């Protein structure tokens, strides 16, 4: 049903459903199960194309897969993209279940009594309203309608909004598949604002570290100003400290992983390729990017907040000046804004240059007189220096299409526009990281061009929440646009 909605995927273990959002099917199942009622979840094709493990996310209840869904999966299995891989994985999983029993009767797959059944669609009763059963979408819906009419607790699961609207019009409860969505209430921002006595701020900078337990009596405020939380910072989370009596007296601390201490953050004293932090969030970002102990950094924020520029500046600094990494690898998903212009002529690099122009713009800016040594500027133009760095392999621009199966050691990796990636794609990319590699994921979860993802189901949000509290991970949500006064105004009012 609306098979195009299968453009994203998220492969997880069954137990990972515990991390679903507050309105996830799993938590609703638990609530109903306490009343002793068994649910019947009818899955749409796009759900299985989105996540081939989705049929195993419904614990002790029955999953019903209409035969029409199997026919639609069969048409997708020849594709070489994510939908094809997910269709093949789904079919293989069903084939393994077939060895345990008859799928048209129902096969139990876990100790809780959860079962999966394929409905032949031959016992469909046309309800009092009219459904054109020549349309695959309606045949799938009619299976749910027949179960609902038989008095069974039926829920239709689809990622197609129009299908959910039709289901609701037929009186059948419908939900999105939400097992891989993060909580809508609070997406980890990477820092809290805490009002504390001024003496505690001074002590932090005088002693260079303070036990985190000293802050537990205070209440932290999330960046949106809505949520108030007890201060229990996770690894590499920042605390923006404000004097209770004097708001101009502030401090910035970071929870040092595995130590139980908060350390002061001052930021680099010298420009990094001509770049200095212009606000406190950029200071936090540079602190994480310059720390070699942190292997994965996620940066979110509106356009113009400096995510990509700061990541590239620190990447160039670590690669070319400090020589901590062999190469600077940058990549971004091929996702057009608006109507696609079609095929591009030329070699791989020539085709890719159109998509990588934002990266070229930032690197050229950093290699200009603002970030380069005077001697380097006098000897070569910015374009010559960039061409030389790319020819020598110090800077690599890669499409994400060919990253599967690779191992990438000793590189500084930057994945721009990561909000357009699915959770499974982010998992594939991060799992390519080899020994000594640092990876940075940048993006704006409010500007998603992928039609099959939203602010809570995209891979960047998924990575932020799952990596929260890990010793090698850090995150900062930037909020203030620094590109220009006009860009700041546009981000605010348009």
BELPEUR-V699090 format. One record per run of one state. SS is the DSSP state (helix for helix, strand for strand, loop for the rest). FROM is the first residue (numbers start at 0). TO is the last residue. If there is no record, write none. Layout:
# BELPEUR-V699090
SS/FROM/TO
SS/FROM/TO
This chain:
# BELPEUR-V699090
loop/0/1
helix/2/5
loop/6/12
helix/13/18
loop/19/23
helix/24/32
loop/33/37
strand/38/42
loop/43/43
helix/44/49
loop/50/52
helix/53/55
loop/56/60
strand/61/65
helix/66/75
loop/76/80
helix/81/97
loop/98/105
strand/106/107
loop/108/113
strand/114/118
loop/119/134
helix/135/148
loop/149/151
strand/152/156
loop/157/159
helix/160/168
loop/169/171
strand/172/174
loop/175/189
strand/190/195
loop/196/196
helix/197/206
loop/207/208
strand/209/210
helix/211/214
loop/215/217
strand/218/220
loop/221/226
strand/227/229
loop/230/236
strand/237/242
loop/243/248
strand/249/255
loop/256/259
strand/260/263
loop/264/270
strand/271/271
loop/272/273
strand/274/274
loop/275/278
helix/279/288
loop/289/294
strand/295/299
loop/300/305
helix/306/320
loop/321/325
strand/326/331
loop/332/346
helix/347/354
loop/355/355
helix/356/366
loop/367/372
helix/373/378
loop/379/380
helix/381/390
loop/391/393
strand/394/397
loop/398/398
helix/399/401
loop/402/406
strand/407/407
loop/408/409
strand/410/415
loop/416/416
helix/417/419
loop/420/420
strand/421/421
helix/422/429
loop/430/431
strand/432/432
loop/433/436
strand/437/442
loop/443/456
strand/457/457
helix/458/466
loop/467/471
strand/472/476
loop/477/483
helix/484/492
loop/493/493
